[in-house]
Amino acid sequence: DFVYILCCFINDTIETIQLFGWRALTDDEIQAIYWFWRKVGEHMDLTDIPDSLESAQAYVKNYIDNDKDS
């Protein structure tokens, strides 16, 4: 569950800035957000952190989809 929350921080930070920011994020900034939150997760000693932004986005989607099936 902690990895899911971490991935939500990654995705929600990017989405919020894209919706309400005063300019579009660059690709480098988007990657920096991913790497920042990944490092936070590493400091928390989390394991199985997705190895890319795309994997983090897929992790959230899969987590939600699997929860619906329960």
DSSP file (Angstrom, degrees, kcal/mol; ACC not computed):
  #  RESIDUE AA STRUCTURE BP1 BP2  ACC     N-H-->O    O-->H-N    N-H-->O    O-->H-N    TCO  KAPPA ALPHA  PHI   PSI    X-CA   Y-CA   Z-CA
    1    1 A D     >        0   0    0      0, 0.0     4,-2.2     0, 0.0     5,-0.2   0.000 360.0 360.0 360.0 -33.1    0.0    0.0    0.0
    2    2 A F  H  >  +     0   0    0      1,-0.2     4,-2.4     2,-0.2     5,-0.1   0.882 360.0  51.5 -65.3 -36.9    2.9    2.4    0.7
    3    3 A V  H  > S+     0   0    0      2,-0.2     4,-2.5     1,-0.2    -1,-0.2   0.898 108.0  52.7 -66.7 -38.8    4.2    2.0   -2.9
    4    4 A Y  H  > S+     0   0    0      2,-0.2     4,-2.2     1,-0.2    -2,-0.2   0.939 110.2  47.3 -59.5 -47.3    0.7    2.8   -4.2
    5    5 A I  H  X S+     0   0    0     -4,-2.2     4,-2.3     1,-0.2    -2,-0.2   0.908 110.7  52.4 -61.7 -42.1    0.6    6.0   -2.2
    6    6 A L  H  X S+     0   0    0     -4,-2.4     4,-1.9     1,-0.2    -1,-0.2   0.925 109.6  48.7 -58.6 -45.2    4.1    6.9   -3.4
    7    7 A C  H  X S+     0   0    0     -4,-2.5     4,-2.8     1,-0.2     5,-0.2   0.852 108.0  55.1 -65.2 -34.1    3.0    6.4   -7.0
    8    8 A C  H  X S+     0   0    0     -4,-2.2     4,-3.4     2,-0.2     5,-0.4   0.913 105.6  52.3 -63.6 -41.8   -0.1    8.6   -6.3
    9    9 A F  H  X S+     0   0    0     -4,-2.3     4,-1.8     2,-0.2     5,-0.2   0.915 111.8  47.3 -59.4 -41.7    2.2   11.3   -5.1
   10   10 A I  H  X S+     0   0    0     -4,-1.9     4,-1.7     2,-0.2    -2,-0.2   0.976 119.2  37.7 -61.7 -56.1    4.2   11.0   -8.3
   11   11 A N  H  X S+     0   0    0     -4,-2.8     4,-2.7     1,-0.2     5,-0.2   0.907 117.4  49.1 -66.2 -44.2    1.1   11.0  -10.6
   12   12 A D  H  X S+     0   0    0     -4,-3.4     4,-2.7    -5,-0.2     5,-0.2   0.863 108.2  54.0 -68.3 -35.4   -0.9   13.6   -8.7
   13   13 A T  H  X S+     0   0    0     -4,-1.8     4,-2.1    -5,-0.4    -1,-0.2   0.942 112.9  43.4 -61.2 -46.9    1.9   16.1   -8.4
   14   14 A I  H  X S+     0   0    0     -4,-1.7     4,-2.4    -5,-0.2    -2,-0.2   0.936 115.5  47.9 -64.7 -47.1    2.4   16.0  -12.2
   15   15 A E  H  X S+     0   0    0     -4,-2.7     4,-2.1     1,-0.2    -2,-0.2   0.897 111.2  50.7 -63.0 -40.8   -1.4   16.1  -12.9
   16   16 A T  H  X S+     0   0    0     -4,-2.7     4,-3.0     2,-0.2     5,-0.4   0.927 112.0  46.4 -64.2 -44.9   -2.0   19.0  -10.5
   17   17 A I  H  X S+     0   0    0     -4,-2.1     4,-2.4    -5,-0.2     6,-0.2   0.902 112.0  51.8 -64.7 -39.6    0.8   21.1  -12.0
   18   18 A Q  H  < S+     0   0    0     -4,-2.4    -1,-0.2    -5,-0.2    -2,-0.2   0.867 117.1  39.7 -65.4 -34.6   -0.4   20.3  -15.5
   19   19 A L  H  < S+     0   0    0     -4,-2.1    -2,-0.2    -5,-0.2    -1,-0.2   0.893 134.3  16.7 -79.7 -40.7   -3.9   21.4  -14.6
   20   20 A F  H  < S+     0   0    0     -4,-3.0    -3,-0.2    -5,-0.2    -2,-0.2   0.450  93.5 113.3-117.6  -2.9   -3.2   24.5  -12.5
   21   21 A G  S  < S-     0   0    0     -4,-2.4     3,-0.1    -5,-0.4     4,-0.0  -0.252  70.8-122.7 -70.7 160.7    0.4   25.4  -13.2
   22   22 A W  S    S+     0   0    0      1,-0.1     2,-0.3     2,-0.0    -1,-0.1   0.583  92.9  13.8 -82.4  -8.9    1.3   28.7  -14.9
   23   23 A R  S    S-     0   0    0     -6,-0.2     2,-0.1     0, 0.0    -2,-0.1  -0.974  92.0 -84.8-154.9 165.4    3.1   26.9  -17.6
   24   24 A A        -     0   0    0     -2,-0.3     2,-0.2     1,-0.1    -6,-0.1  -0.450  46.3-113.8 -71.9 145.0    3.6   23.4  -19.0
   25   25 A L        -     0   0    0     -2,-0.1     2,-0.2   -11,-0.1    -1,-0.1  -0.513  27.3-125.8 -73.8 145.8    6.1   21.1  -17.4
   26   26 A T     >  -     0   0    0     -2,-0.2     4,-2.2     1,-0.1     5,-0.2  -0.484  25.6-108.6 -82.3 164.0    9.1   20.1  -19.4
   27   27 A D  H  > S+     0   0    0      1,-0.2     4,-2.3     2,-0.2     5,-0.2   0.882 121.5  54.1 -59.9 -38.1   10.0   16.5  -19.9
   28   28 A D  H  > S+     0   0    0      1,-0.2     4,-2.2     2,-0.2    -1,-0.2   0.890 107.9  49.3 -64.2 -39.1   13.0   17.0  -17.6
   29   29 A E  H  > S+     0   0    0      2,-0.2     4,-2.1     1,-0.2    -2,-0.2   0.895 109.7  51.3 -67.3 -39.6   10.8   18.4  -14.9
   30   30 A I  H  X S+     0   0    0     -4,-2.2     4,-1.8     1,-0.2    -2,-0.2   0.927 112.0  46.5 -62.7 -44.2    8.4   15.6  -15.1
   31   31 A Q  H  X S+     0   0    0     -4,-2.3     4,-2.8     1,-0.2    -2,-0.2   0.875 108.9  55.9 -65.3 -36.2   11.2   13.1  -14.8
   32   32 A A  H  X S+     0   0    0     -4,-2.2     4,-2.5     2,-0.2    -1,-0.2   0.881 105.0  52.2 -64.1 -37.6   12.6   15.1  -11.9
   33   33 A I  H  X S+     0   0    0     -4,-2.1     4,-2.2     2,-0.2     5,-0.2   0.930 110.8  48.1 -62.6 -44.9    9.3   14.8  -10.0
   34   34 A Y  H  X S+     0   0    0     -4,-1.8     4,-2.4     1,-0.2    -2,-0.2   0.954 113.6  46.2 -58.3 -50.4    9.4   11.0  -10.5
   35   35 A W  H  X S+     0   0    0     -4,-2.8     4,-2.2     1,-0.2    -2,-0.2   0.855 110.0  54.5 -65.9 -34.7   13.0   10.8   -9.3
   36   36 A F  H  X S+     0   0    0     -4,-2.5     4,-1.9     2,-0.2    -1,-0.2   0.965 113.2  41.1 -60.3 -52.6   12.4   13.0   -6.3
   37   37 A W  H  X S+     0   0    0     -4,-2.2     4,-2.3     1,-0.2    -2,-0.2   0.842 111.8  56.3 -68.4 -32.3    9.5   10.8   -5.1
   38   38 A R  H  X S+     0   0    0     -4,-2.4     4,-2.2    -5,-0.2    -1,-0.2   0.924 107.2  49.6 -61.7 -43.1   11.4    7.6   -5.9
   39   39 A K  H  X S+     0   0    0     -4,-2.2     4,-2.3     2,-0.2    -2,-0.2   0.885 107.7  54.1 -64.5 -38.5   14.2    8.8   -3.7
   40   40 A V  H  X S+     0   0    0     -4,-1.9     4,-1.3     1,-0.2    -1,-0.2   0.936 109.0  49.1 -58.4 -45.8   11.7    9.5   -0.9
   41   41 A G  H  <>S+     0   0    0     -4,-2.3     5,-2.5     1,-0.2    -2,-0.2   0.877 108.9  52.2 -61.7 -38.8   10.5    5.9   -1.2
   42   42 A E  H ><5S+     0   0    0     -4,-2.2     3,-1.6     1,-0.2    -1,-0.2   0.901 106.9  52.6 -64.0 -40.9   14.0    4.6   -1.1
   43   43 A H  H 3<5S+     0   0    0     -4,-2.3    -1,-0.2     1,-0.3    -2,-0.2   0.771 106.4  54.1 -65.8 -24.8   14.7    6.6    2.1
   44   44 A M  T 3<5S-     0   0    0     -4,-1.3    -1,-0.3    -5,-0.2    -2,-0.2   0.431 116.4-119.6 -84.7   0.2   11.5    4.9    3.5
   45   45 A D  T < 5 +     0   0    0     -3,-1.6     2,-0.2     1,-0.2    -3,-0.2   0.813  54.0 165.3  62.8  33.0   13.1    1.6    2.6
   46   46 A L      < -     0   0    0     -5,-2.5     2,-0.3   -44,-0.1     3,-0.3  -0.546  22.3-151.1 -75.9 145.3   10.2    0.7    0.3
   47   47 A T        +     0   0    0     -2,-0.2   -44,-0.1     1,-0.2    -1,-0.0  -0.751  69.3  33.6-111.4 163.9   10.8   -2.2   -2.0
   48   48 A D  S    S+     0   0    0     -2,-0.3    -1,-0.2     1,-0.2     3,-0.1   0.801  70.5 169.6  63.0  32.6    9.3   -2.8   -5.5
   49   49 A I        -     0   0    0     -3,-0.3    -1,-0.2     1,-0.1     7,-0.1  -0.604  46.1-100.3 -70.4 131.0    9.2    0.9   -6.4
   50   50 A P        -     0   0    0      0, 0.0    -1,-0.1     0, 0.0     6,-0.1  -0.218  25.7-136.1 -54.2 143.0    8.3    1.1  -10.1
   51   51 A D  S    S+     0   0    0     -3,-0.1     2,-0.3     4,-0.0     3,-0.1   0.342  78.6  27.5 -90.0   7.0   11.5    1.8  -12.2
   52   52 A S  S  > S-     0   0    0      1,-0.1     4,-2.0   -18,-0.0     5,-0.1  -0.983  80.7-108.2-157.2 164.4   10.0    4.4  -14.5
   53   53 A L  H  > S+     0   0    0     -2,-0.3     4,-2.3     1,-0.2     5,-0.2   0.914 120.1  52.5 -60.7 -43.6    7.3    7.1  -14.6
   54   54 A E  H  > S+     0   0    0      1,-0.2     4,-2.2     2,-0.2    -1,-0.2   0.886 108.6  50.2 -62.0 -38.9    5.2    5.0  -17.0
   55   55 A S  H  > S+     0   0    0      2,-0.2     4,-2.3     1,-0.2    -1,-0.2   0.872 109.0  52.2 -66.7 -37.1    5.5    2.0  -14.6
   56   56 A A  H  X S+     0   0    0     -4,-2.0     4,-1.8     2,-0.2    -2,-0.2   0.896 110.2  48.4 -65.7 -40.0    4.3    4.2  -11.7
   57   57 A Q  H  X S+     0   0    0     -4,-2.3     4,-1.9     1,-0.2    -2,-0.2   0.912 113.1  47.3 -65.4 -42.2    1.3    5.4  -13.7
   58   58 A A  H  X S+     0   0    0     -4,-2.2     4,-3.0     1,-0.2     5,-0.2   0.861 106.7  59.0 -66.6 -35.7    0.5    1.8  -14.6
   59   59 A Y  H  X S+     0   0    0     -4,-2.3     4,-2.5     2,-0.2    -1,-0.2   0.924 107.1  46.2 -59.4 -46.0    0.9    0.7  -11.0
   60   60 A V  H  X S+     0   0    0     -4,-1.8     4,-2.4     2,-0.2     5,-0.2   0.933 113.8  48.3 -63.1 -46.4   -1.8    3.1   -9.8
   61   61 A K  H  X S+     0   0    0     -4,-1.9     4,-2.7     1,-0.2    -2,-0.2   0.929 114.0  46.1 -61.1 -45.9   -4.2    2.1  -12.6
   62   62 A N  H  X S+     0   0    0     -4,-3.0     4,-2.7     2,-0.2     5,-0.2   0.892 111.1  52.6 -65.0 -39.7   -3.6   -1.6  -11.9
   63   63 A Y  H  X S+     0   0    0     -4,-2.5     4,-1.7    -5,-0.2    -1,-0.2   0.927 113.2  43.7 -61.1 -46.1   -4.0   -1.1   -8.2
   64   64 A I  H  X S+     0   0    0     -4,-2.4     4,-1.8     2,-0.2    -2,-0.2   0.922 113.9  50.1 -66.4 -44.5   -7.4    0.7   -8.7
   65   65 A D  H  X S+     0   0    0     -4,-2.7     4,-1.1     1,-0.2    -2,-0.2   0.898 111.8  48.0 -62.3 -40.8   -8.6   -1.8  -11.3
   66   66 A N  H  X S+     0   0    0     -4,-2.7     4,-0.5     1,-0.2    -1,-0.2   0.838 108.3  55.0 -69.0 -32.3   -7.7   -4.8   -9.0
   67   67 A D  H >< S+     0   0    0     -4,-1.7     3,-0.8     1,-0.2    -1,-0.2   0.852 103.2  55.9 -68.9 -33.9   -9.5   -3.1   -6.0
   68   68 A K  H 3< S+     0   0    0     -4,-1.8    -1,-0.2     1,-0.2    -2,-0.2   0.835 102.2  57.3 -64.5 -32.3  -12.7   -2.8   -8.1
   69   69 A D  H 3<        0   0    0     -4,-1.1    -1,-0.2     1,-0.2    -2,-0.2   0.676 360.0 360.0 -73.0 -16.9  -12.6   -6.6   -8.7
   70   70 A S    <<        0   0    0     -3,-0.8    -1,-0.2    -4,-0.5    -2,-0.1   0.478 360.0 360.0 -75.8 360.0  -12.7   -7.3   -4.9
